[in-house]
């Protein structure tokens, strides 16, 4: 059981992803291989490899993503939080998330820099939006 946790659980999913590039269709067919690894009770790693063959030069590269999630010590709620007449004495969990994106080129192509910069822009926007949703109180 311990070695299963270190090797992780894997799955492969396919979906349509929106594109915002003038040379591409508005959506691309994407295949993503995902793996989640529980390093221990406080550390988890989520890895994915994304391929898309129906975009220009999509057969020349794959996108790699790694999220490292580490539980940190519990933090007390802010002092201003109150319930009725008493101050809340609860603690909320906290974690640190590190996100890494990269492009691995299977073959050289003359648009390597453009592909990589497009990946960085779209990945940064996705991560920002995701973290905003996670930290927004209106969704809880």
N, C-alpha and C positions, 0 to 999 in steps of 0.2 A: 504494500500500500504506500509506503514512503517513497519508493522509487517511482511509482505512478505519479505522485505529486511533483517530483522533480522533473520528470519527462513532460508533464503537462497533459492537458486535454486538448485535442485538436478538432477542428471542423473546417469545412470548406463551404462557402456560401457564394451565390451568384445574385447580382442585382443590377439595376440601372442607376448610374450616377449622373447627376447634372454636370454639364460642362459649360464653361464660360469663355470659350475660345472661338474667334471668328472662323477658323479653318476647320472646325469640327462640327459634328451633329450636336444638337442640344443635349443628348443623353448618350452615354457609352455603356456597353455591356461590360461588367466587371466581374472577375472571379477573385475572391479573397480567401486565402488560407490563414486561419487564425489559430493561435495557441496561447493558452493561459497556464502559467506556472505558479504554484504556491511555493515560494522559497521557504517560508516558515509562517508562523502565525501572524507576523506583522509585515511581511513583504510579499508582493505579488508582481508578476511581470506578464504583460499582455503583448504578444508579438503578432504581426500580420505581414503577409506578402501579397501585394495586389497586382494583378495583371489585367490588361485591357487590350485586346487585339484589334478592336474595330475603330481605333483612333489612329491618325497618322503616326507612324513610327512606333506604335504600341508593341510591336513584336521585338523591338530592340532593347526594351528596358522593363524592369519591375520596380515597384515602389515598396519600400520596406518601412515599417513603423514599429516602434517599441515604446510602451508605456510602463514605467516603473512606479509602483504605488507602495508607499511605506507609511504604516500607521505611526503616528507620533503620540506623545503624551496627550491625555485629554485636557482640554482647556475649559476653564469656567466660562459660563455665559457672561456677557457684559453686565456690569453692575447696575445699569439702568433698567434691565429686564425685570419686570415685576408681574406677579399674578395676584390680583386682588390687592391686599394690603401688605403682603409679605414679598420679600425679595426671593427670586428664584435661586435655589442652591444646587442646580443641576450642572452637570458637565456635558460638554458636547465633544464628540470624537473629532480628531483632526488628522489629516494625512498630508503627505508631500507627494506630488505627482510630477514626474519628469517625463517629457515627451520627446522622442527622437524620430525624425523622418529622414529618409535617404532614398537615393535612386541608384540602382545597380544596373549598369548597362551590359547587356549580353553581347552586343555588337556595337562598334563605333558607328555614330551617325553625325552628320554635320550640325545637328540641332541639339547637341548634348547640353550646352549652357542654357538654351531657351527652355528645354524640358525641365531641367533642374530648377531654374528660377521660378517657373510656373508651379512646380510642385511645392516649393517653399512658400509661395504666396497663398496657394489654396489650402495647404496644411495649416499654416498659421491662422488663417481665417476660421477654419474648422475648429481648431483647438480653442481659440478665443470664444467662439460661440458656445462650444460645449461647456467650457468652464463657467461662462456667464449663466447658462441654464442650471448648472449644478449649484452655484452659489446664490441664485436668486431665491429669496424667501417666498415669493409669490407662487412658486411651483410646489411648495411643500405644504 
